[in-house]
Amino acid sequence: MNKKLCMTLTLCALASLPIQQALASDSPWSAGAALGQSYVKMGCDAAHTCDKSDSGFKLYGDYTVNPNFAVEAAYVELGEASESNLTNEIFSAKTSGVAAYGIGVYPMEKLSLFAKLGLSSLTTKVSTPTTGNKSNSNTNIAWGFGAAYALTDRIAVNAVWDLFKTQYKHTTVIDDTNGIDFVSVGLNYRF
């Protein structure tokens, strides 16, 4: 009896593998990673030199609600921007944080276009010779747009332009609000 039951269960399990694989490829969950270039939209005095761009990365997870709507949660490292004069660095600012979006998707055969809108909670660590190190956190609107191309049923490559706002003080008087553009290319894996 145990042999028959064991064989029956084994045959049922083997027969259901194609169904399980088909269901797995239709999973609403996916995760990805992207590398890119950030650009801080900050003013720069004519007598100073500014380094407004740096490399960055993001790690994210998506849940597809339907073919035209998804939600995303992401962790971003947006790199460092700095300003200096002829003698020394005046300040540097390094930004990282989390973001959550609602995503509108226009799916085609293998290509999907999308736009996203949400909130980001960013921390900017500012370093100046006069005031030392400070950390400023804030929550602001975040948005972006991009395209994804499906290489297989589970793997897609994407190009995304994310836009963030951040605020920080680099002296006791100057309070800056800057935009940060992050253009990235990444891989997405659907579970």
Secondary structure, DSSP 8 states (H G I E B T S, - for coil): -HHHHHHHHHHHHHHHHHHHHHHHHT-SEEEEEEEEEEEEE----TTSEEE-EEEEEEEEEEEEEETTEEEEEEEEEEEEEEEE-SSSEEEEEEEEEEEEEEEEEEE-SSEEEEEEEEEEEEEEEEEETTTEEEEEEEEEEEEEEEEEEESSSSEEEEEEEEEEEEEEESSSS-EEEEEEEEEEEEEEEE-
